[in-house]
Amino acid sequence: MANIKSAKKRVLVNEKKAMQNQMIKSAVKTEIKKVRTAIEAGNKEEAAKALLSATSAIDKAESKGVIKKNTASRKVSRLALAVNKM
């Protein structure tokens, strides 16, 4: 553990931000999983709804800097392609 007060604060802040980033990533994964299960079930209407919420979650994660722009774009593109193939 650091001895300097500002270094101690940085450790605490970094832990907090890492936890928040992990929560956001987990939420994105959950939304993606909902789309995939709807696709596997063959339910196009449910898949389309899940795609909207997944796209929103991915875009929010990208705007917060949790995932990179190209990664977000790739995930949205692949999900949309999978839903449109149904």
DSSP file (Angstrom, degrees, kcal/mol; ACC not computed):
  #  RESIDUE AA STRUCTURE BP1 BP2  ACC     N-H-->O    O-->H-N    N-H-->O    O-->H-N    TCO  KAPPA ALPHA  PHI   PSI    X-CA   Y-CA   Z-CA
    1    1 A M              0   0    0      0, 0.0     7,-0.1     0, 0.0     6,-0.0   0.000 360.0 360.0 360.0 145.6    0.0    0.0    0.0
    2    2 A A        -     0   0    0      5,-0.1     6,-0.0     1,-0.1     0, 0.0  -0.308 360.0-152.1 -72.7 154.9    1.2    3.5   -0.8
    3    3 A N  S    S+     0   0    0     -2,-0.0     2,-0.2     4,-0.0    -1,-0.1   0.745  71.3  84.7 -95.5 -29.9    2.4    5.9    1.9
    4    4 A I  S  > S-     0   0    0      1,-0.1     4,-2.3     2,-0.0     5,-0.2  -0.542  78.4-131.3 -81.2 139.9    1.5    9.2    0.2
    5    5 A K  H  > S+     0   0    0      1,-0.2     4,-2.2    -2,-0.2     5,-0.1   0.891 106.6  48.8 -58.3 -44.4   -2.1   10.4    0.6
    6    6 A S  H  > S+     0   0    0      1,-0.2     4,-2.2     2,-0.2    -1,-0.2   0.856 110.6  51.7 -66.6 -33.8   -2.6   11.1   -3.1
    7    7 A A  H  > S+     0   0    0      2,-0.2     4,-2.0     1,-0.2    -1,-0.2   0.877 108.7  51.0 -69.3 -37.3   -1.3    7.7   -4.0
    8    8 A K  H  X S+     0   0    0     -4,-2.3     4,-2.1     2,-0.2    -2,-0.2   0.912 110.5  49.5 -63.1 -42.3   -3.7    6.1   -1.5
    9    9 A K  H  X S+     0   0    0     -4,-2.2     4,-2.9     1,-0.2     5,-0.2   0.914 108.1  53.1 -63.8 -42.4   -6.5    8.0   -3.1
   10   10 A R  H  X S+     0   0    0     -4,-2.2     4,-2.8     1,-0.2    -1,-0.2   0.895 107.5  52.2 -59.9 -40.3   -5.5    6.9   -6.6
   11   11 A V  H  X S+     0   0    0     -4,-2.0     4,-2.0     2,-0.2    -1,-0.2   0.937 112.7  44.5 -61.1 -46.5   -5.6    3.3   -5.5
   12   12 A L  H  X S+     0   0    0     -4,-2.1     4,-2.2     2,-0.2    -2,-0.2   0.921 114.9  47.6 -64.8 -44.4   -9.1    3.7   -4.1
   13   13 A V  H  X S+     0   0    0     -4,-2.9     4,-2.6     1,-0.2     5,-0.2   0.905 111.1  51.4 -64.8 -41.5  -10.3    5.6   -7.1
   14   14 A N  H  X S+     0   0    0     -4,-2.8     4,-2.4    -5,-0.2    -1,-0.2   0.890 109.5  50.1 -63.4 -39.4   -8.8    3.1   -9.5
   15   15 A E  H  X S+     0   0    0     -4,-2.0     4,-2.0    -5,-0.2    -1,-0.2   0.919 111.8  48.4 -62.8 -43.4  -10.5    0.2   -7.7
   16   16 A K  H  X S+     0   0    0     -4,-2.2     4,-2.2     1,-0.2    -2,-0.2   0.921 113.2  46.4 -63.8 -45.0  -13.8    1.9   -7.8
   17   17 A K  H  X S+     0   0    0     -4,-2.6     4,-2.7     1,-0.2    -1,-0.2   0.881 110.4  53.4 -66.6 -37.9  -13.5    2.7  -11.5
   18   18 A A  H  X S+     0   0    0     -4,-2.4     4,-2.2    -5,-0.2    -1,-0.2   0.897 109.3  49.5 -63.0 -39.5  -12.4   -0.9  -12.3
   19   19 A M  H  X S+     0   0    0     -4,-2.0     4,-2.1     2,-0.2    -2,-0.2   0.916 111.5  48.4 -64.8 -43.7  -15.5   -2.2  -10.5
   20   20 A Q  H  X S+     0   0    0     -4,-2.2     4,-2.2     1,-0.2    -2,-0.2   0.918 111.7  49.5 -63.5 -43.5  -17.7    0.2  -12.4
   21   21 A N  H  X S+     0   0    0     -4,-2.7     4,-2.6     1,-0.2    -1,-0.2   0.895 109.9  51.5 -61.9 -40.2  -16.1   -0.8  -15.7
   22   22 A Q  H  X S+     0   0    0     -4,-2.2     4,-2.3     1,-0.2    -1,-0.2   0.894 109.3  50.4 -64.1 -40.1  -16.5   -4.5  -14.8
   23   23 A M  H  X S+     0   0    0     -4,-2.1     4,-2.2     2,-0.2    -2,-0.2   0.904 111.2  48.2 -64.8 -41.3  -20.2   -3.9  -14.1
   24   24 A I  H  X S+     0   0    0     -4,-2.2     4,-2.1     2,-0.2    -2,-0.2   0.921 111.8  49.1 -65.9 -43.8  -20.8   -2.2  -17.4
   25   25 A K  H  X S+     0   0    0     -4,-2.6     4,-2.4     1,-0.2    -2,-0.2   0.902 111.0  50.9 -61.2 -41.1  -19.0   -4.9  -19.4
   26   26 A S  H  X S+     0   0    0     -4,-2.3     4,-2.2     1,-0.2    -1,-0.2   0.901 108.8  51.0 -63.9 -41.4  -21.0   -7.6  -17.6
   27   27 A A  H  X S+     0   0    0     -4,-2.2     4,-2.2     2,-0.2    -1,-0.2   0.891 109.8  50.5 -63.4 -39.7  -24.3   -5.7  -18.5
   28   28 A V  H  X S+     0   0    0     -4,-2.1     4,-2.4     1,-0.2    -2,-0.2   0.929 109.8  50.0 -63.5 -45.4  -23.2   -5.6  -22.1
   29   29 A K  H  X S+     0   0    0     -4,-2.4     4,-2.3     1,-0.2    -2,-0.2   0.888 109.6  51.8 -60.9 -39.4  -22.5   -9.3  -22.1
   30   30 A T  H  X S+     0   0    0     -4,-2.2     4,-1.9     2,-0.2    -1,-0.2   0.915 109.8  48.6 -63.7 -43.9  -25.9  -10.0  -20.6
   31   31 A E  H  X S+     0   0    0     -4,-2.2     4,-1.6     1,-0.2    23,-0.2   0.895 111.5  49.8 -64.2 -39.8  -27.7   -8.0  -23.3
   32   32 A I  H  X S+     0   0    0     -4,-2.4     4,-2.4     1,-0.2    -1,-0.2   0.900 108.5  53.3 -64.2 -40.2  -25.7   -9.7  -26.0
   33   33 A K  H  X S+     0   0    0     -4,-2.3     4,-2.6     1,-0.2    -1,-0.2   0.871 104.7  55.2 -63.1 -37.0  -26.6  -13.1  -24.5
   34   34 A K  H  X S+     0   0    0     -4,-1.9     4,-1.9     2,-0.2    -1,-0.2   0.897 108.9  47.8 -62.6 -40.3  -30.3  -12.1  -24.6
   35   35 A V  H  X S+     0   0    0     -4,-1.6     4,-2.2    15,-0.2    -2,-0.2   0.940 111.9  49.7 -65.0 -46.6  -30.1  -11.4  -28.3
   36   36 A R  H  X S+     0   0    0     -4,-2.4     4,-2.5     1,-0.2    -2,-0.2   0.898 110.8  48.8 -61.0 -42.2  -28.3  -14.7  -29.0
   37   37 A T  H  X S+     0   0    0     -4,-2.6     4,-2.0     1,-0.2    -1,-0.2   0.880 110.7  51.1 -67.3 -36.0  -30.8  -16.8  -27.0
   38   38 A A  H  X>S+     0   0    0     -4,-1.9     5,-2.0    -5,-0.2     4,-0.7   0.882 111.0  49.0 -66.4 -37.3  -33.7  -15.1  -28.8
   39   39 A I  H ><5S+     0   0    0     -4,-2.2     3,-0.7     2,-0.2    -2,-0.2   0.926 111.2  48.8 -66.4 -44.4  -32.0  -15.9  -32.2
   40   40 A E  H 3<5S+     0   0    0     -4,-2.5    -2,-0.2     1,-0.3    -1,-0.2   0.844 110.0  52.1 -64.6 -33.0  -31.5  -19.5  -31.2
   41   41 A A  H 3<5S-     0   0    0     -4,-2.0    -1,-0.3    -5,-0.2    -2,-0.2   0.665 111.4-124.7 -76.2 -15.6  -35.1  -19.7  -30.1
   42   42 A G  T <<5 +     0   0    0     -4,-0.7     2,-1.1    -3,-0.7    -3,-0.2   0.662  62.2 143.0  82.0  16.7  -36.2  -18.4  -33.5
   43   43 A N     >< +     0   0    0     -5,-2.0     4,-2.1    -6,-0.2    -1,-0.2  -0.759  24.1 179.4 -94.6  95.8  -38.2  -15.5  -32.0
   44   44 A K  H  > S+     0   0    0     -2,-1.1     4,-2.3     2,-0.2    -1,-0.2   0.881  78.0  52.0 -66.9 -40.1  -37.5  -12.6  -34.4
   45   45 A E  H  > S+     0   0    0      1,-0.2     4,-1.9     2,-0.2    -1,-0.2   0.933 113.2  43.9 -63.8 -45.8  -39.7  -10.1  -32.5
   46   46 A E  H  > S+     0   0    0      1,-0.2     4,-2.6     2,-0.2    -1,-0.2   0.874 112.3  53.9 -66.2 -36.9  -38.0  -10.7  -29.2
   47   47 A A  H  X S+     0   0    0     -4,-2.1     4,-2.2    -9,-0.2    -2,-0.2   0.887 107.1  51.2 -64.5 -38.8  -34.6  -10.7  -30.9
   48   48 A A  H  X S+     0   0    0     -4,-2.3     4,-1.7     2,-0.2    -1,-0.2   0.905 111.7  46.7 -66.1 -41.3  -35.3   -7.3  -32.5
   49   49 A K  H  X S+     0   0    0     -4,-1.9     4,-1.8     1,-0.2    -2,-0.2   0.921 113.4  48.6 -64.6 -43.9  -36.3   -5.9  -29.1
   50   50 A A  H  X S+     0   0    0     -4,-2.6     4,-2.5     1,-0.2   -15,-0.2   0.850 106.9  57.4 -65.5 -33.5  -33.2   -7.4  -27.4
   51   51 A L  H  X S+     0   0    0     -4,-2.2     4,-2.8     2,-0.2    -1,-0.2   0.900 104.8  51.4 -63.6 -41.1  -31.0   -6.0  -30.3
   52   52 A L  H  X S+     0   0    0     -4,-1.7     4,-2.1     2,-0.2    -2,-0.2   0.935 113.3  43.4 -61.6 -46.3  -32.2   -2.5  -29.5
   53   53 A S  H  X S+     0   0    0     -4,-1.8     4,-2.3     2,-0.2    -2,-0.2   0.874 114.5  50.5 -69.3 -35.4  -31.4   -2.8  -25.8
   54   54 A A  H  X S+     0   0    0     -4,-2.5     4,-2.7   -23,-0.2     5,-0.2   0.913 109.8  50.5 -67.1 -42.0  -28.1   -4.4  -26.6
   55   55 A T  H  X S+     0   0    0     -4,-2.8     4,-2.6     1,-0.2    -2,-0.2   0.911 111.0  49.5 -60.6 -42.7  -27.1   -1.7  -29.0
   56   56 A S  H  X S+     0   0    0     -4,-2.1     4,-2.3    -5,-0.2    -2,-0.2   0.927 111.9  47.5 -62.0 -45.9  -28.0    0.9  -26.4
   57   57 A A  H  X S+     0   0    0     -4,-2.3     4,-2.2     1,-0.2    -2,-0.2   0.896 112.9  48.8 -63.7 -40.7  -25.9   -0.8  -23.7
   58   58 A I  H  X S+     0   0    0     -4,-2.7     4,-2.2     2,-0.2    -1,-0.2   0.921 111.5  49.2 -66.0 -43.4  -22.9   -1.2  -26.1
   59   59 A D  H  X S+     0   0    0     -4,-2.6     4,-2.4     2,-0.2    -2,-0.2   0.883 110.9  50.0 -64.4 -38.3  -23.1    2.5  -27.2
   60   60 A K  H  X S+     0   0    0     -4,-2.3     4,-1.6     2,-0.2    -1,-0.2   0.910 110.5  49.9 -65.6 -41.5  -23.2    3.6  -23.5
   61   61 A A  H  <>S+     0   0    0     -4,-2.2     5,-2.4     1,-0.2     6,-0.9   0.886 111.8  49.1 -63.9 -37.6  -20.2    1.4  -22.7
   62   62 A E  H ><5S+     0   0    0     -4,-2.2     3,-1.2     1,-0.2    -2,-0.2   0.909 108.8  51.6 -68.0 -41.5  -18.4    2.9  -25.7
   63   63 A S  H 3<5S+     0   0    0     -4,-2.4    -1,-0.2     1,-0.3    -2,-0.2   0.798 109.5  50.9 -67.5 -26.8  -19.2    6.5  -24.7
   64   64 A K  T 3<5S-     0   0    0     -4,-1.6    -1,-0.3    -5,-0.2    -2,-0.2   0.493 116.6-115.7 -86.9  -3.9  -17.9    5.8  -21.2
   65   65 A G  T < 5S+     0   0    0     -3,-1.2    -3,-0.2    -4,-0.3    -2,-0.1   0.637  81.2 122.6  82.5  14.1  -14.7    4.5  -22.6
   66   66 A V  S   <S+     0   0    0     -5,-2.4     2,-0.3    -6,-0.2    -4,-0.2   0.898  80.8  22.3 -76.5 -40.5  -15.2    0.9  -21.3
   67   67 A I  S    S-     0   0    0     -6,-0.9    -2,-0.3    -9,-0.2    -1,-0.2  -0.928  93.8-104.5-123.3 154.2  -15.0   -0.6  -24.8
   68   68 A K     >  -     0   0    0     -2,-0.3     4,-2.5     1,-0.1     5,-0.2  -0.299  28.6-111.5 -77.8 160.6  -13.3    0.9  -27.8
   69   69 A K  H  > S+     0   0    0      1,-0.2     4,-2.4     2,-0.2     5,-0.2   0.900 115.9  45.9 -58.2 -47.5  -15.2    2.4  -30.7
   70   70 A N  H  > S+     0   0    0      2,-0.2     4,-2.5     1,-0.2    -1,-0.2   0.864 111.8  52.3 -68.2 -35.2  -14.3   -0.3  -33.3
   71   71 A T  H  > S+     0   0    0      2,-0.2     4,-2.4     1,-0.2    -2,-0.2   0.929 111.2  46.9 -64.5 -44.9  -15.1   -3.1  -30.8
   72   72 A A  H  X S+     0   0    0     -4,-2.5     4,-2.4     1,-0.2     5,-0.2   0.926 112.9  49.4 -61.8 -45.2  -18.5   -1.5  -30.1
   73   73 A S  H  X S+     0   0    0     -4,-2.4     4,-2.4    -5,-0.2    -1,-0.2   0.904 111.3  49.4 -61.1 -42.9  -19.2   -1.1  -33.8
   74   74 A R  H  X S+     0   0    0     -4,-2.5     4,-2.5     2,-0.2     5,-0.2   0.911 110.8  49.2 -64.4 -43.7  -18.2   -4.7  -34.6
   75   75 A K  H  X S+     0   0    0     -4,-2.4     4,-2.1     2,-0.2    -2,-0.2   0.927 113.5  45.8 -63.0 -45.3  -20.4   -6.1  -31.8
   76   76 A V  H  X S+     0   0    0     -4,-2.4     4,-2.6     1,-0.2     5,-0.2   0.919 113.2  50.7 -63.7 -43.6  -23.5   -4.1  -33.0
   77   77 A S  H  X S+     0   0    0     -4,-2.4     4,-2.3    -5,-0.2    -2,-0.2   0.918 111.5  46.4 -61.3 -45.7  -22.8   -5.0  -36.6
   78   78 A R  H  X S+     0   0    0     -4,-2.5     4,-2.1     2,-0.2    -1,-0.2   0.878 113.4  48.9 -68.3 -37.3  -22.6   -8.7  -36.0
   79   79 A L  H  X S+     0   0    0     -4,-2.1     4,-2.4    -5,-0.2    -2,-0.2   0.936 112.3  48.1 -66.3 -45.2  -25.7   -8.8  -33.8
   80   80 A A  H  X S+     0   0    0     -4,-2.6     4,-2.6     1,-0.2    -2,-0.2   0.899 111.2  51.2 -61.5 -40.8  -27.7   -6.9  -36.4
   81   81 A L  H  X S+     0   0    0     -4,-2.3     4,-1.5    -5,-0.2    -1,-0.2   0.913 110.1  49.3 -62.0 -43.2  -26.5   -9.2  -39.1
   82   82 A A  H  X S+     0   0    0     -4,-2.1     4,-0.5     1,-0.2    -2,-0.2   0.894 112.9  46.7 -64.9 -40.3  -27.5  -12.2  -37.1
   83   83 A V  H >< S+     0   0    0     -4,-2.4     3,-1.0     1,-0.2    -2,-0.2   0.904 111.3  51.5 -68.8 -40.0  -31.0  -10.8  -36.4
   84   84 A N  H 3< S+     0   0    0     -4,-2.6    -1,-0.2     1,-0.2    -2,-0.2   0.767 102.1  61.5 -69.3 -24.5  -31.5   -9.8  -40.0
   85   85 A K  H 3<        0   0    0     -4,-1.5    -1,-0.2     1,-0.2    -2,-0.2   0.691 360.0 360.0 -72.8 -17.5  -30.5  -13.4  -41.2
   86   86 A M    <<        0   0    0     -3,-1.0    -1,-0.2    -4,-0.5    -2,-0.1   0.514 360.0 360.0 -62.9 360.0  -33.5  -14.8  -39.3
